[in-house]
Amino acid sequence: MLPNQIYAVSIILIFLAITFLQSGYDKIADWKGNVEWLKGHFSQTFIRNQVPASLALILVTEVLSGVFCVVGALQILITDGHRSDFGLYGAILSCITLLFLLFGQRIAKDYDGARTIVIYFIPAILAVYWL
């Protein structure tokens, strides 16, 4: 990996880590508030009765994505780009998490929310490509 790629991928992984770890923390800190809001958001959809389970799945994938991205960024920086296993796992899991979120927003017909997720998906898919 070229030096510029090492820095670019590391920065993207740190970006994804911050995004998902903060989001996971928010879900843990205000679980009840998140569940209540999402029940309203999905009240007219087929997943209205699975909101807590769906939120738990998203929480797990976000936290794992964030942790893998942190470890991956450190691994890339420490090895000068010679190892990036965790970075790749983090980037792939980030993409999967974002696809789950996109699916949910599309089901809820929240097209503005779905568009916002695409903004996060672009750097995540770039990280997968580069790694």
C-alpha positions as CSV (number, residue, x, y, z in Angstrom):
1,M,0.0,0.0,0.0
2,L,1.3,3.5,-0.9
3,P,1.8,6.0,1.9
4,N,-1.1,8.1,0.7
5,Q,-3.4,5.1,0.7
6,I,-2.3,4.1,4.2
7,Y,-3.3,7.5,5.5
8,A,-6.5,7.7,3.4
9,V,-7.7,4.3,4.5
10,S,-6.8,4.9,8.1
11,I,-8.7,8.2,8.1
12,I,-11.8,6.5,6.6
13,L,-11.6,3.7,9.2
14,I,-11.3,6.2,12.0
15,F,-14.3,8.1,10.5
16,L,-16.4,4.9,10.4
17,A,-15.2,4.0,14.0
18,I,-16.3,7.4,15.3
19,T,-19.7,7.1,13.5
20,F,-20.6,3.7,14.7
21,L,-19.1,3.8,18.2
22,Q,-20.9,7.0,18.9
23,S,-24.2,5.7,17.4
24,G,-23.8,2.5,19.5
25,Y,-23.2,4.5,22.6
26,D,-26.3,6.6,21.9
27,K,-28.4,3.4,21.5
28,I,-27.1,2.0,24.8
29,A,-27.4,5.3,26.7
30,D,-31.0,5.9,25.6
31,W,-32.3,2.5,24.7
32,K,-35.9,3.2,25.8
33,G,-36.1,6.5,23.9
34,N,-34.6,5.0,20.7
35,V,-37.1,2.1,20.9
36,E,-40.1,4.4,21.4
37,W,-39.0,6.7,18.5
38,L,-38.4,3.8,16.2
39,K,-41.7,2.1,17.0
40,G,-43.4,5.3,15.7
41,H,-41.0,5.5,12.7
42,F,-41.9,1.9,11.7
43,S,-45.5,1.8,12.9
44,Q,-46.9,1.4,9.3
45,T,-44.4,-1.3,8.3
46,F,-44.1,-5.1,8.6
47,I,-41.2,-4.7,11.1
48,R,-43.3,-2.7,13.6
49,N,-43.3,-5.7,16.1
50,Q,-39.6,-6.4,15.7
51,V,-38.2,-2.9,16.6
52,P,-36.3,-3.9,19.8
53,A,-34.8,-7.0,18.1
54,S,-33.9,-5.0,15.0
55,L,-32.4,-2.2,17.1
56,A,-30.3,-4.8,19.0
57,L,-29.0,-6.3,15.7
58,I,-28.0,-2.8,14.5
59,L,-26.4,-2.0,17.9
60,V,-24.2,-5.2,17.7
61,T,-23.2,-4.6,14.1
62,E,-22.4,-0.9,14.8
63,V,-20.2,-1.7,17.8
64,L,-18.4,-4.5,16.0
65,S,-17.9,-2.3,13.0
66,G,-16.5,0.4,15.1
67,V,-14.1,-1.9,17.1
68,F,-12.9,-3.6,13.9
69,C,-12.3,-0.2,12.3
70,V,-10.2,1.1,15.2
71,V,-8.1,-2.1,15.3
72,G,-7.8,-2.0,11.5
73,A,-6.6,1.6,11.5
74,L,-4.0,0.8,14.2
75,Q,-3.0,-2.4,12.3
76,I,-2.5,-0.5,9.1
77,L,-0.5,2.4,10.7
78,I,1.7,0.1,12.8
79,T,2.5,-2.3,9.9
80,D,2.9,0.5,7.3
81,G,0.0,-0.9,5.4
82,H,1.3,-4.5,5.2
83,R,-1.6,-5.9,7.4
84,S,-5.1,-4.7,7.1
85,D,-7.3,-7.8,8.0
86,F,-9.3,-6.0,10.7
87,G,-9.6,-2.9,8.6
88,L,-11.2,-4.9,5.8
89,Y,-13.5,-6.7,8.2
90,G,-14.5,-3.4,9.7
91,A,-15.1,-1.8,6.3
92,I,-17.2,-4.8,5.1
93,L,-19.2,-4.9,8.3
94,S,-19.7,-1.1,8.1
95,C,-21.2,-1.6,4.6
96,I,-23.4,-4.4,5.8
97,T,-24.6,-2.2,8.7
98,L,-25.3,0.7,6.4
99,L,-27.2,-1.6,4.1
100,F,-29.4,-2.7,7.1
101,L,-30.0,0.9,7.9
102,L,-30.8,1.8,4.3
103,F,-33.2,-1.1,4.1
104,G,-35.0,0.1,7.2
105,Q,-35.3,3.7,5.9
106,R,-36.6,2.5,2.6
107,I,-39.2,0.3,4.4
108,A,-40.3,3.3,6.4
109,K,-40.4,5.4,3.2
110,D,-38.0,7.9,4.8
111,Y,-36.2,8.8,1.6
112,D,-34.3,11.7,3.1
113,G,-32.9,9.3,5.8
114,A,-32.0,6.8,3.1
115,R,-30.2,9.5,1.1
116,T,-28.2,10.4,4.2
117,I,-27.0,6.8,4.6
118,V,-25.6,6.8,1.1
119,I,-23.3,9.6,2.3
120,Y,-21.8,7.2,4.8
121,F,-21.8,4.3,2.4
122,I,-19.5,6.0,-0.1
123,P,-16.4,6.1,2.1
124,A,-17.2,2.7,3.5
125,I,-17.2,1.1,0.1
126,L,-14.0,3.0,-0.8
127,A,-12.3,1.5,2.2
128,V,-13.4,-2.0,1.1
129,Y,-12.1,-1.3,-2.4
130,W,-8.7,-0.1,-1.2
131,L,-8.3,-2.9,1.3
